Amino acid sequence: MVKALVTGGYFDDGGDGVVWCVDFAAERADVVVRWHPPAHLRVATKGFAGGCLGGDGSLYVAAHAAVVRIDARAGRVTGALHQPCMNDLHHVALIDAQLYVANTGLSAVDVLSPAGDFLGSHALLPAWANARRLGGEDPPANAPPVRPGWSGESPAPWPQRRSDDGYHATNRRQDPFHRLKVPDYLHVNHVAAVGDRVLATCFADGTLRDLQRFGVAARLEGHFLHDGVVHGDSLWVTAIDGSVVELDVQDLAERRRLSTFATGHHGWCRGLAVTDEYLMVGLTEVRRGRLPRHRWADRSPDGSETSVLLIERATGRLSARVDLSDPVRHSKIYSVLPLTEEDR
């Protein structure tokens, strides 16, 4: 019997995070826990993003500005870890008994202990730039502050405000940094241990970046990437156009790709689990009144859905589907975490 925990939220103003238990045999989902953040952590349209299961049965999941710890068996939140520099967290990974947190809005991957101690950070922007950003400024969209050059001059002032794109905060001083929707750099959204490397998946440029060597380990041109799941000698990633791509863990060369849309179901593709037999793939409904800022796919959003698909790895055929669509609240999916007998 195949079951998984699925993390997500809603596009409405509630700001609550939800974890479902998906049963593919019965093709149904039950809510395990729903977290309503306190006022200082609530951000409209945000809920739970990606997470991971710990060896002690804890689920660690990213909220917009906190890592939330959940006893998944009891369906109970047991803690929330917040720092004022957290913004738009997208994923939590447990690697070598440490929590790696994709701090997307800060453009960094922070490292914490399960006890809640800050251990360090892999920054993708220099400290002076993030100091300005924490103070309410934003760099020009076409000039990320990562090329200081050799002139010896101080960085130039940044424009006071960016144009309104309908999503990011135009008044960056109206709320604390952790409550705002801010432009980021590279949009790091997932972290995975791949052999002796720790790789971060970056949505904006389709790269996998080596956090220890600070280099690009692989690039999938023309793809907006999510996920990064190791199974055996393969690393699997998703792209929002429905592609699921298998890479060799050694050289990250592409081995195979499948289109989840070939199953007859489509949506914003994000959320992935891999077993010996199956791929579990998340889709999120795309609506005309809330179209993505990025190019999504060569198809109409009409008929898209929020669901989890169980796909046979060998054939690409759809084995089961669990619908998580919510016509009122517009639900969304981030992580799909397979459950073992011990986890249940």
Stockholm file with secondary structure:
# STOCKHOLM 1.0

chainA/1-344         MVKALVTGGYFDDGGDGVVWCVDFAAERADVVVRWHPPAHLRVATKGFAGGCLGGDGSLYVAAHAAVVRIDARAGRVTGALHQPCMNDLHHVALIDAQLYVANTGLSAVDVLSPAGDFLGSHALLPAWANARRLGGEDPPANAPPVRPGWSGESPAPWPQRRSDDGYHATNRRQDPFHRLKVPDYLHVNHVAAVGDRVLATCFADGTLRDLQRFGVAARLEGHFLHDGVVHGDSLWVTAIDGSVVELDVQDLAERRRLSTFATGHHGWCRGLAVTDEYLMVGLTEVRRGRLPRHRWADRSPDGSETSVLLIERATGRLSARVDLSDPVRHSKIYSVLPLTEEDR
#=GR chainA/1-344 SS CCEEEEEEEESSSCCCEEEEEEETTTTEEEEEEEECCCGGGCCTTCCCCCEEECTTSEEEEECSSCEEEEETTTTEEEEEECCTTCCSEEEEEEETTEEEEEETTTTEEEEECTTSCEEEEEESSCHHHHHHHHTTCCCCTTCCSCCCCSSCCCCCCCCSCCCCCSSSCSSTTSSCGGGSCCCCSTTEEEEEEETTEEEEEETTTTEEEETTTTEEEEECTTCCEEEEEEETTEEEEEETTSEEEEEETTTCCEEEEEEGGGGTCCSEEEEEEECSSEEEEEEECCCGGGCCSSCCCSSCSTTCCCEEEEEETTTCCEEEEEECCCTTTCEEEEEEEECCTTTC
#=GC SS_cons         CCEEEEEEEESSSCCCEEEEEEETTTTEEEEEEEECCCGGGCCTTCCCCCEEECTTSEEEEECSSCEEEEETTTTEEEEEECCTTCCSEEEEEEETTEEEEEETTTTEEEEECTTSCEEEEEESSCHHHHHHHHTTCCCCTTCCSCCCCSSCCCCCCCCSCCCCCSSSCSSTTSSCGGGSCCCCSTTEEEEEEETTEEEEEETTTTEEEETTTTEEEEECTTCCEEEEEEETTEEEEEETTSEEEEEETTTCCEEEEEEGGGGTCCSEEEEEEECSSEEEEEEECCCGGGCCSSCCCSSCSTTCCCEEEEEETTTCCEEEEEECCCTTTCEEEEEEEECCTTTC
//
